[in-house]
């Protein structure tokens, strides 16, 4: 792995200009795009071992299985889906025409936007960079990527990978810290795609606004999970645990808090403890359990726990740890916090770690009311076998995406759009939804040799008056 210096702010505009000139001079055709995807896939697959090593080094330790699943498989599947459908998605689409304008015809042509900027985060540093990048390439754009400075070895690995696959005027990578990211967001891209926190998302949108750059914001927020009465708590616990403690909770769509009725709460707690015990005999030194990415994030999460403890909340660690070793390795065990108040940090901020608050509610309707009194979440999870109640939750809440009787798996469905709403984001990607995000759907009307419009022009006479009267009935 070569070590490249941080990108200078002055060079950002120069690089963007080269990308724009190259894209405008020869818009990638279907053959070029297909070849780009094929070469990217081959290089990426060959580089999986190095990718796993880089991500683990950045985190301190990250489970290789989780990395291959969440950053490896996801990118390969997305490239395969793009390659499989590329020809069909690129074709012009016939559009219906109003009878008044027959025999003219309408169509929608799918064209690349130009140069797309991608700002990616640290939690899934390859997935959340290369999936939008590959989609933008499939749509015929050139791409400028700014990966996270918090995972520097992974960012360097991606820069090397992309330099080996693409010419410098088709895909470029900007390396550097927050100052580079801020200047990057202010560039006049044809589209800007950002994944990260809501707080930073607001800054990105403000930076893009002077250029009227269209933005897709994939943000986060507090994703609730409802466990309805009568649902098997062991099943719910296993599926909640799978989504919550993947990547040690450092996942934008991880269940952020649970809502459960009092009669089921203790049973759910016991089931979560049993399930975590079966997954992790211990936390410290466990190669299957991922560490917190850096010291600042570790201290933030420990602060949440200590604040809740100071407020009198019951704190339940679900797996044994040696506190000294855990601190030295930046490991926080799967931890439950029972009924924390709304004022504490755990309930005011996205947790982004392995801490799971459990709030007691009077009913599913009370859970719906609680969810609706807060920002619209990126994901919502509901465990229930009562169809009428499921429909009530679906109809009365708004969220970026929903899983019924499981967690996080909606993100793995190629046919579903992924994206937030309101404070959890705007815009969508994955599959064709992403292809269209990075494309201009250009409407085209073809006039026929004969047009009835020639009869409708000044000076307006009786026929025009008759026609207007008929059309405005």
C-alpha positions, 0 to 999 in steps of 0.5 A: 500500500502506497502512502499518498499525502493529503489532498490540498484544498487548492487542488480540489478544483483542478481535479474536478475540472479534469474529471468534468472535461474528460466526462464531457469529451467522451460520455461513457457508453454501455460497453465502457461502463460494463468494462469499468464494472467488470474491472472494478469487481475483479480488482476488488475481489482480489483485494479482499484480504488487504481490505480486511486487514486495513479496516481491522487496523483502523478499528483496532480490531474488526471481525473479519467475518463481519467485514467480508459480509458487510463491506465485501459481499455487499459491494460485490452484489451491488456491482453484479446487480448493476452489471446484470441490469445495465443495458435495460436501465439505459434504454430510452423508455416510451412514455404515454401521450395525451390524445390531444397531441397524437400522433406525436410521441414521448420518451424518457432518455436516461443520461449521466449527470456529469461528475458526482461527488461522494463523501463516505463515513468510517463505520462501513468505510468500503461499502458506503464508498464503493456502492454509490461510486459503482452506481454512479459509474454505471450511470455514466458519470465520473466520480470524485470520492472523499473517504473518511479520515477516521479510517486512514488505512482503509481510505488509502487502500481504496485510493490505491484500488481505484487508481489501479482500475480507473484513469485519474480523470474518470475516478479521483480520490481526495484524502484529508481531514475535515478541512478538505471535506468541507472544501470538497462539499462546496465544489460545484458537482453535478450531484453530491452524495453524502453518508454520515451524521445528521449534524454533518449532513446539515453542513454538507447541504449548506456547503452545496447550496450556493452551487445549487448542487443536488444532494443525496443525504444518507443520515442516521438518527434513532431507529426504534424497535417495537416488540408487540405483546405475544411475539416470541421473545427468544426470536425477537432477541436473536434478531435484535441482537444480530442487527444491534451488535453487528459492528459493535452497534456502529451501524446507522440502521442498528436498532437504537432503542426498544419499546416493549410492554411491561409484561414482556420486558423482563422476558425480553431482557432474559432472552437478550442475555441468553442470546448474547451469551451464546454469541460471545463467551467473553468480549475482551480479546474476542475476535468475533466482536468489533472494537470501537473505532477510536478513543473519542467514540469510546469516551462518548459511549462510556459517558452515555452509560455513566450518565444513565447510571448517575440518573439511577437507571439499571445497567445490564452488561450482557457478556463478561469483560475484564474492565482493564482489558476492555478499556485498553482494547476500546471494547464495550460489551452489549449493554442494556439500559432500562427506562432511561429518561428522555433527557439523557444522552442515550435518548437524545442522540443516535447511540452508534454503539453497543448500548441498547435502551429499553423503554417500557410503554403501555401499548403498541399505540403508545409506542407509535405515539412516542415514535411520532413525537420524535424525528422520523427515523432511518429505520423502524423495526416491528415484531408482531404476528397480529396483522391488523396491528402491523398495518397500524404501525405501517400506516401511522408511522413514517420511516426511511425503511421498515423491517417486520419481524427482523432488523437491518435486512431491508438494506440487503434487498436490491429491489428496495430503495434505501434512504431516510426521510427528514432528519434521517436523510433525503434521496435513495440509492441501491439498484435501479433507484441509485442508478436513477439518482445519478441520472437525468431522466430527460423527457423528450417529445417528438412532434409528428408531421401533422399537428392539430396545434396548427388550428389553435393559434391567433387570431382565435375564432369560433373553432378555438372557442369551441375547443377551449370549451370542450377541454375545460369542461 
